[in-house]
Amino acid sequence: MKIRSTTGDKVFHTFNYLFFAIFTLLCLFPFYYLFINTISSNDLSSRGLVMWYPKEIHFNNYVQVLKLKGLSQAAIVSVGRTVIGTVATVAGSAFLGYIFTKRKMWARTFWYRFIMITMYFNAGIIPWYVIMMKLNMTNNFMAYILPMIVSPFYVILVKTFVESLPEVLQESAEIDGAGTMTLFFRIILPLIMPIAATIAIFAAVTQWNSFIDTVFLMTDQKYYTLQFVLYKYLNESNSLAAIIRSSGGSANVDLSKMQTATSIRTTVSMIVVIPILFVYPFFQRYFVKGIMIGAVKG
C-alpha cells in the first residue's frame, strides 16, 4: 500500500537530506583538507595555497615522516594499549554491569552507588598523580590499562541492557546448574554483543586519543604513545623540518618536496588519525542498536 506524500512532506524530506548532506561535508572537510595538504607541494601548502584540491601531488611527506625517530615504537604502544585496554574495559565493565543485576549480590545498592558517584566527583590531577606514583605506575605500561578497566557509564549501559533481557533465560540456566561465570560467558555475553560493541568503540577511541597520562607518568621514550609523539612533533615541527631538509642534502633542492613545519604537522596528524577511523566500520552495525536497547528498558 502506497502512502502519498504531500508537498509539505517532500519539502521536509528535501530539507533534511540537504541539511545532513551539508553537515556531513562539514565533518569530512577537515580530514580532506589535512590529506590534500600532505600530498601537495610543500611550498604551496606552507603558503596556504592548497584549499580545495591537491596541487603537484607527491607522497614524499609520508616516506620522510615515517622515518622520524620513535614514531614506529609509539605506534606499537598505541596499538597495544588500544587493543588490550579495549578488551579489558569491555570485559570489566560488562561483568560488573551484569553482577549489579543480581539481586542476591551482597550490598548491591551500596556498591552500585559507590561506583556511580565517581561520575560526578573527581579528586583532581595532583591526587591522581600521587596515587599512580605510589602504585608504581610511572614508566609502567599497565598505567594505560588498569585505571580504565571499569567505567561507571559503561556499567550503566550494560546493567540497563541486561535488565531488558528475559529473566527466564537466566533462571532456566540456573536450574540446570549453571554458576555465575557460566551464566555470564555462555548466556549473557553472547546476548549483550550490541552494547559490548558500542562500549568497544568508545573505549578504543578513548585509549587511542588518551594523552595526559603519558605526559604525567611516562619519562621513558619506549612508553610514548602516538598522541604524545604528535604533540612533541607539532611543537618541534620547525626544527624537525630543518633536520629532514639537512639530512637530504642541499644540492638540487625541490621546493615542492622540501619539508616544512606545515608538512610535518599535517602528515603526522593524518598518520595518527587514520588508524582509529577504521574502528567504526567494523562496529557500526551494532552501534545504534546497542545504544537504543541499552538506553531504554522494556
VOBA-959134 format. One line per 10 residues: number of its first residue (from 0); their letters; for each residue x, y, z of C-alpha. Coordinates in Angstrom, 1 decimal, decimal comma. Layout:
residues N
NUM) a) X/Y/Z  ...
//
This chain:
residues 298
0) mkirsttgdk) 0,0/0,0/0,0  1,5/3,3/-1,1  1,3/6,3/1,1  1,0/9,5/-0,8  3,5/12,2/0,1  2,1/15,7/0,4  4,0/18,8/-0,7  4,9/19,5/2,9  6,4/16,0/3,3  8,5/16,4/0,2
10) vfhtfnylff) 9,8/19,8/1,3  10,6/18,4/4,7  12,5/15,4/3,4  14,4/17,6/0,9  15,4/20,0/3,6  16,5/17,0/5,8  18,6/15,5/3,1  20,2/18,8/2,2  20,9/19,7/5,8  22,5/16,3/6,6
20) aiftllclfp) 24,5/16,3/3,4  26,0/19,7/4,2  26,6/18,6/7,8  28,4/15,5/6,6  30,6/17,5/4,2  31,5/19,9/7,1  32,5/17,0/9,2  34,6/15,4/6,5  36,3/18,5/5,2  38,9/18,9/8,0
30) fyylfintis) 40,2/15,4/7,2  40,1/16,1/3,5  41,9/19,3/4,0  44,7/17,6/6,0  45,1/14,9/3,4  45,3/17,1/0,4  47,9/19,2/2,1  50,0/16,1/2,9  50,2/15,1/-0,8  50,5/18,6/-2,3
40) sndlssrglv) 53,5/20,7/-2,9  55,0/21,6/0,5  55,9/25,1/-0,8  52,3/25,8/-1,8  50,9/24,2/1,3  53,1/26,3/3,6  51,8/29,4/1,9  48,2/28,4/2,4  47,6/27,9/-1,4  46,1/24,4/-1,1
50) mwypkeihfn) 42,5/24,6/-0,1  40,1/22,6/-2,3  42,1/20,1/-4,3  45,7/18,8/-4,2  48,4/20,5/-6,3  51,7/18,9/-7,6  50,8/15,6/-6,0  53,6/13,6/-4,3  53,8/11,1/-1,3  57,3/12,0/-0,1
60) nyvqvlklkg) 55,9/13,5/3,1  54,8/10,1/4,4  58,1/8,5/3,5  60,1/11,1/5,3  57,8/11,4/8,4  57,7/7,6/8,9  61,5/7,8/9,3  61,2/10,1/12,3  62,8/8,6/15,4  60,4/7,0/17,8
70) lsqaaivsvg) 57,3/7,0/15,6  57,2/3,2/15,0  57,7/2,4/18,7  55,0/4,9/19,6  52,6/3,2/17,1  53,2/-0,2/18,7  52,5/1,3/22,2  49,3/3,0/21,0  48,0/-0,1/19,2  48,9/-2,3/22,2
80) rtvigtvatv) 47,2/-0,1/24,7  44,1/0,3/22,4  43,6/-3,4/21,8  44,4/-4,6/25,4  42,7/-1,6/27,0  39,6/-2,0/25,0  39,3/-5,8/25,7  39,9/-5,2/29,4  37,4/-2,3/29,6  34,7/-4,3/27,8
90) agsaflgyif) 35,2/-7,4/29,9  35,4/-5,5/33,2  32,5/-3,1/32,7  30,3/-5,9/31,2  30,9/-8,3/34,0  30,3/-5,6/36,7  27,2/-4,4/34,9  25,9/-8,0/34,9  26,7/-8,5/38,5  24,7/-5,4/39,5
100) tkrkmwartf) 21,6/-7,0/38,1  21,8/-9,9/40,5  19,5/-9,3/43,5  21,5/-11,7/45,7  24,7/-9,7/45,4  25,8/-8,5/48,8  25,2/-4,8/49,4  24,4/-4,3/45,7  22,8/-0,9/46,1  25,7/0,5/48,2
110) wyrfimitmy) 28,4/-0,7/45,7  26,4/0,5/42,7  26,1/3,9/44,2  29,7/3,9/45,3  30,8/3,4/41,7  28,3/5,8/40,2  29,4/8,7/42,5  32,8/8,7/40,7  31,0/10,0/37,6  30,3/13,3/39,5
120) fnagiipwyv) 33,3/13,8/41,8  36,9/13,8/40,8  39,9/14,4/43,2  41,9/16,2/40,5  45,2/15,7/38,7  47,6/16,0/41,8  45,9/13,3/43,9  45,6/11,1/40,8  49,3/11,5/40,1  50,3/10,8/43,7
130) immklnmtnn) 48,2/7,6/43,8  49,6/6,4/40,5  53,1/7,1/41,7  52,6/5,3/45,0  51,3/2,3/43,0  54,5/2,3/40,9  52,6/3,2/37,7  55,2/5,6/36,4  57,0/4,2/33,4  54,7/1,2/33,5
140) fmayilpmiv) 52,6/0,1/30,6  49,8/-1,1/32,9  49,2/2,5/33,8  47,4/2,7/30,5  45,2/-0,3/31,2  44,3/-0,7/34,9  42,6/2,7/35,6  40,2/2,2/32,6  39,1/-1,3/33,2  35,8/-0,1/34,9
150) spfyvilvkt) 33,9/2,9/33,7  30,7/3,9/35,5  29,0/5,0/32,3  29,7/1,7/30,6  28,5/-0,2/33,7  25,2/1,7/33,5  24,8/0,8/29,8  25,4/-2,9/30,4  23,2/-3,1/33,5  20,3/-1,5/31,7
160) fveslpevlq) 20,8/-3,8/28,7  20,9/-7,0/30,8  17,8/-5,9/32,7  16,0/-5,7/29,4  16,7/-9,4/28,7  14,1/-12,0/29,7  14,8/-13,3/33,2  13,7/-16,8/32,2  16,9/-17,3/30,3  19,0/-17,0/33,4
170) esaeidgagt) 16,5/-18,9/35,6  16,5/-21,9/33,3  20,3/-22,0/33,2  20,5/-21,7/37,0  18,0/-24,7/37,3  20,4/-26,7/35,1  23,2/-25,9/37,5  24,9/-23,0/35,8  27,0/-20,8/38,1  27,6/-17,0/37,8
180) mtlffriilp) 30,6/-17,3/35,5  28,9/-19,9/33,3  25,8/-17,7/33,1  27,9/-14,6/32,1  30,1/-16,2/29,5  27,7/-18,7/27,9  24,3/-16,9/28,2  24,7/-13,2/28,9  27,8/-12,3/26,9  26,5/-13,5/23,5
190) limpiaatia) 23,3/-11,6/24,1  24,9/-8,3/25,0  27,2/-8,1/22,0  25,5/-5,0/20,6  26,2/-3,0/23,7  29,6/-4,6/24,1  30,5/-3,4/20,6  29,2/0,1/21,4  31,4/0,1/24,5  34,4/-1,2/22,4
200) ifaavtqwns) 34,1/1,8/20,1  34,0/4,3/23,0  36,9/2,6/24,8  39,0/2,2/21,7  38,7/5,9/20,8  39,4/6,9/24,4  42,5/4,8/24,6  43,8/5,9/21,2  43,3/9,6/21,9  44,5/9,5/25,5
210) fidtvflmtd) 47,3/11,9/26,1  47,5/13,3/29,6  48,6/10,0/31,2  51,7/9,8/29,0  52,6/13,4/29,9  52,4/12,9/33,6  53,5/9,3/34,1  56,0/8,4/31,3  59,5/9,7/31,0  60,9/6,6/29,2
220) qkyytlqfvl) 60,6/7,0/25,5  59,6/3,4/25,0  56,3/4,1/26,6  55,4/7,1/24,5  52,1/7,0/22,5  51,4/8,4/19,1  49,3/11,2/20,6  52,2/12,3/22,8  54,7/12,0/19,9  52,3/14,0/17,8
230) ykylnesnsl) 52,2/16,7/20,5  56,0/16,8/20,5  56,3/16,9/16,8  53,8/19,7/16,5  55,8/21,8/18,9  59,1/20,9/17,2  57,8/20,9/13,6  60,1/23,8/12,6  63,3/22,1/13,9  62,2/18,7/12,6
240) aaiirssggs) 61,7/20,2/9,1  65,1/21,7/9,2  66,7/18,3/10,3  64,9/16,4/7,5  65,9/19,0/4,9  69,6/19,0/6,0  69,7/15,2/6,1  68,6/15,1/2,5  71,4/17,4/1,3  71,2/20,9/-0,1
250) anvdlskmqt) 72,0/20,3/-3,7  69,2/20,5/-6,3  66,6/21,1/-3,7  63,0/20,6/-4,9  60,9/23,1/-3,1  57,7/21,1/-3,7  59,1/18,2/-1,6  61,2/20,1/0,9  59,9/19,5/4,4  58,2/22,5/6,1
260) atsirttvsm) 56,6/22,9/9,5  53,2/22,7/7,8  54,0/19,4/6,0  55,2/17,9/9,3  52,1/18,9/11,2  49,6/17,7/8,6  51,4/14,4/7,8  51,9/13,4/11,4  48,2/14,3/12,2  47,0/12,1/9,3
270) ivvipilfvy) 49,2/9,2/10,4  47,7/9,5/13,9  44,1/9,9/12,8  43,8/7,3/10,0  44,1/4,1/12,1  41,2/4,9/14,5  38,9/5,7/11,6  39,0/2,0/10,7  37,4/1,0/14,0  34,0/2,4/13,1
280) pffqryfvkg) 33,2/0,3/10,0  33,6/-2,9/12,0  31,2/-1,9/14,8  28,8/0,4/13,0  26,0/-2,2/12,7  26,0/-2,7/16,4  26,3/0,9/17,4  22,7/2,3/17,1  21,1/-1,0/18,3  23,4/-1,1/21,3
290) imigavkg) 22,7/2,5/22,4  19,0/2,3/21,9  18,4/-1,1/23,6  20,9/-0,1/26,4  19,2/3,2/27,0  15,5/2,2/27,0  14,2/-0,5/29,4  11,3/-2,7/28,4
//
